[in-house]
Amino acid sequence: MQLTRAADYAVRAMIHFATLPPGGRITHKALAEATGVPQSFLAKVLQALVRAGFVVSRRGLEGGFELSIDSTRISIVDVIQAVDGPIALNLCLMSGKTCNERAWCAAHTVWTRAQQAMLSELCSASIADLAAQTASNKAQPATAQ
Amino acid sequence: MQLTRAADYAVRAMIHFATLPPGGRITHKALAEATGVPQSFLAKVLQALVRAGFVVSRRGLEGGFELSIDSTRISIVDVIQAVDGPIALNLCLMSGKTCNERAWCAAHTVWTRAQQAMLSELCSASIADLAAQTASNKAQPATAQ
């Protein structure tokens, strides 16, 4: 019941992309340093983000990765799903799965409500919002939390 | 970000225990049949429930497993934690872990709120409530859902 490392790293990377100026590009190495994600792992995460159409890779001397989607239009949920596929808090909530016990299992209702509550929070801010908040937080003097 | 099979099976087993009359006992085999959990996997789940003090094992001809906790006092969250340990939706929410980015990472706040929302729903009903609801649902004519 824990986010995969790949999805967490993808969220961090997408928030960092969204802090760059429009059309801003960053190298794999610089992104790894900025996000604290190991370079080898980041390569796989970037592949998934490229496949999802969230990021493009540019070659050449000025090459690197840049955002190819409007970060005001996607949330953490979109990023998680781009990397890990559809979110299902329990196997019985997976789309296409038919649970024989659904008709009478009272826990099914609880799993459904818990997933909805979680997704509602994860959708509550866009990646652009989170990037703006992160940039604002970094600009403040550090405080213990 | 999905519940482990062990935790799901433990919740099913605990709900079934709570449908039994007070002091009611059930064999490993009968519990496997009632919950649809493979017997070999159920053995590990029952060990975890015994270790947590939720269930006791009785030997002898009339032996089997029985509830040893008041099912009105525990929720799905307690059962998950008995099997899988503390719930943390992301690594940065694990107790004792210090995330260097917490002071400025805007996603941290979202993970926290999403976890709280999910836990709130998972705590909203006791295992006894779910057992009563399940028994009531089973007593109704089956309907497509």
Interface residues (C-beta under 8 A of the other chain):
Chain A: M1 Q2 L3 T4 R5 A7 D8 V11 R12 I15 G36 I76 I80 D84 I87 A88 L89 N90 L91 C92 N100 E101 R102 A103 W104 C105 A106 A107 T109 V110 W111 R113 A114 Q115 Q116 A117 M118 L119 S120 E121 L122 S124 A125 D129 L130 A131 Q133 T134 N137 K138 Q140 A142 T143 A144 Q145
Chain B: M1 Q2 L3 T4 R5 A7 D8 V11 R12 I15 G36 I76 I80 D84 I87 A88 L89 N90 L91 C92 N100 E101 R102 A103 W104 C105 A106 A107 T109 V110 W111 R113 A114 Q115 A117 M118 L119 S120 E121 L122 S124 A125 D129 L130 A131 Q133 T134 N137 K138 Q140 A142 T143 A144 Q145
